[in-house]
Amino acid sequence: MAKRIEHMLATHWMGVLCTVGKNGPIGSPVEYYAEGMAVYILPQPGSPKLQALQRDPRVCFAIHAENSGWASVRGAQLFGEARLIEPGTPEHVHAMGIYRWESSAVQLGKPLDEAPQVQLVRIDPERVVYTEQWLRKDGFGPRQIWHRDASKAGGSRTYSH
């Protein structure tokens, strides 16, 4: 299951970051890039989502693939805690090597001489709910659960309307 999740993360670049704000949930569409299961997001400094993460690091990050009907639905919800990475650290340099900031900079008319020196968000999920309707063709439930802690049972979920 981990390989399917990693493939999905690697082949997409937009998701919804859900945080816990002062007045309730905040869902923000964001650009992201992944290394394995680790997701990197470059939030706007001072944004409500960044302020929410500073108060409460619990997040849900969701992505979905394009589809042409229920048989092709595919998506993932990553649950865990976000960690802020400070500029000027080796980890920030590494993360900016993964985060494709140059393409956004060109589109936004920003300079390309240096990677943005702002905090990055890293999410290392504890649990992932992966949905792929095509798994039914192979006899599996379309909703599979992955846990970082291998001792927790993974499995599938069946939902009805």
Buried (B, 14 or more C-beta within 10 A) or exposed (E): BEEBBBEBBEEBBEBBBBBBBEEEEBEBEBBBBBBEBBBBBBBEEEEBBBBBBEEEBBBBBBBBBEEEEEEEBBBBBBBBBBBEBEEEEEEBEEBBEBBBBEEBBEEEEEEEEEBBEBBBBBBBBBBBBBBBBEBEEEEEBBBBBBBEEEEEEBEBEEEEE
